């Protein structure tokens, strides 16, 4: 069952960097919502509530319900600007969602069956996650929360590709639509080899290796 995300917003009239700084000091997050054939609107959210929602992976690939006063609007998150040093959200970009218009979103890839894979269990291989998410194009109602990829059958040096993802009806992986050469690998099982460096034991002080004895000389006899 998909998780629902509801966010309460206020309309923001003040514009500019100074106004945004004041909002952040008050524990608010400035935001913009656009698209859907309507002009952009500036919004403001409660910072701590947004921060809690952003800790959840599915928030980034879900249809969000934005409530302003007594009106609601479906939207998706398009961009998050974070403070480079603090755990602080600086700004949010959101796009309005229209039921009969396709959207593009990045959907996470969940790998399952790792410990059962013969290449791991018997072969001692390591699972290499080559992609953690994939962009899709679909109607809002068809948007998947994530893709589950089962690798329990993979042997050593096996790989799975974008075309191995079982996308539901109505969901297109945009990279595959570009044609041949875009079916990228998403996960593999490989044996990671470590280079062993053999060091020769140093010769004892004053001892000359046999192969380095001067020609015509014999080792001394005791």
N, C-alpha and C positions, 0 to 999 in steps of 0.2 A: 504493500500500500504506500503510495507516494505521500511524502510529508507536505503539509500545507504551511506556507509562510505568509503571515499577515503583518504588514507594517503600517503604522500610523504616522502620517506626515502632516506638516503645516505648509501653507503657501508662504514663500519668502519674497518680500517686496524689495528689501535692501539688496543692492548689488555691489560688487567690487571686493577687492582683497581685504580692505579694512572691515567690511561687514562680515565677511567669512571668518576673519580672526576673532571677532567678537562672539560669533555663534559658537566657535570651538571652545572659547573660554567658558561659555555657558553650558558646556556638555552637549552640544548639538553637532550634527553633521550636515553641511550644505550639500545639495544634490541638484541634478537636472534630470527632467524626464522629457523625452522627445519622441517623434514618430507618430504613426497612426493617423496621418493626415491632419494633424493639429499642431499649433505652434508650441515650441518648447516652453516649459514652466519650471521655475525655480522652486525647489522644495527644501525642507529641513526635517531631519529625523533625530530622535534621541540617540546619542552616541553609544551608550552602553548596550541598549537593546540591539542596535545594528551590529555591534562588535560580537555579541553573543550569537547572532544569526550567522555571521560570517565564519564562525568556528565550525559550522556544519557544512560538510562537503556538498550535500545536495542543494544547498542554497544557491550555488552558482549555476546549476542546471535545472532550475525549477521555474515554473510560472509563479510570480509573486503577486500578491494582492495588496495594492497600495490604497489606503483609505485616507481621504482628505475631507474633513467635516462629515457630511452624510453621503458622500459619493465614493465609489470604489473604481479602481482601474487595474486591469491585468498588465503586468510588465515583466521584463527580464533584466537582469543585471548585465551591463555591458562593460563597465570598467570600475575599478576601485583604486583610488589613490591613497597610499598609506604614508605615514611619516617615516622617514628613513631610519630613525633611531628609536622612536617611541612606539608603544602599542596604541597607536591612534589612527583613526580613519580621517582622512583629510577631505575627501570628496567622493561622491557616487555619481555614476552615469547610468541612467535607466532608459529602456526603450519600451514604449507602449506596445501592447500586443493586440492584434485584431484577429478574430477567430478564423477568418478565411484567407489570411495572408501568411505565407511561409516565413519562418524565422531561421536564423543560423545561430547555433549554440555549440559550445564545447562540452562534451559529455565524458565523464571519467570512465576509465577502463578498470574493472575489478578482476584480478587474476585469482582463480580458485583451482584446487587440486594440486598445488605445488608439491606437497609432501608425498603424494601418491605417484607422481611422475616417475617412470622407470629410470629416466636419465638422471634423476635426483636421488631416488631411493636406492637403486642398485649401482648406478654409474657414478655417483658422487659429484654430479654436475651442479652448477649454480644457475638459478633462473635470472635472466637478464631482461629487465623491463625496458624495452626500447621506446615505448610510447605510454604515457599515463592518461591521455585523453585524446578525443578525436572530434573534429567538427562535423556537425550534422545539419541537414536542411529538412525541415518538416513543418507541418501545421502545429500550432501550439498544443492542441489536444493530443498529438502523437509524440510529444517530446519525452524521451526516456530519461529516467533519473540517472542511470548508469548502464554500461554494458558489462555483462558477466562473461568471461572467457575461461573455459575449462582447459587446463593443460595437463590433466592427470594421465594422458596417454603419450606425452612427449618423451622421446628417447634422447640420448646425447646428440647434440648438434642439430636437433629438430628446431623448426621455427614456425610461428603462426603469423599470418599477415592480415591486413585490413579486411580482405575478402573473406576471412574466416570468422569475422564478427557476424553474429546472427542479428541483424537489425530488424525490428518489427516492421510490418507493412506500413508504408507511407513515410518511412524514415530513410533518407539517403545520406551516405557518407560522402561528403563533398569532395574529398581528395580522390576517391575512385571515379568521380565524374569527369576528371581531367584526362582519363584514358590510360593507355599502356604506359608502364613505368612509374605509376603512382600507387601501386599496391605495396605499400611499405610494410616492413616487418614490424610487429608490435611486441613480440616476446620470443625468447630463445632459451635453450638449455645448453650450456657449454661447460667443459671442464677447464677450470682456471689453473694453468700450470705456473709453478714458481721456479725460477731459474736457480739451480743449485751450483754454487761456486766452490770448486774443489781447490783447497789450498795445500801445497806441499809443505811438509814439515821442514823447517829450516835446518841446514846442516850444522853439526856441532862446531864450536869455535875451533879453527885450525884444521878442520877436516876437509879434505878435498874429495869430491865425488869421484867414483871410479872412472866415469867417462871423461873426467877432466884431468886424469893423471897424464903428465907429460909423456910423449912418445918415447919408448925405449926404457922407461923406468919401471921397476917392479915394486909392489908394496913391500915394506919392511917386514921381515919375519921376526917374531918374538923368540 
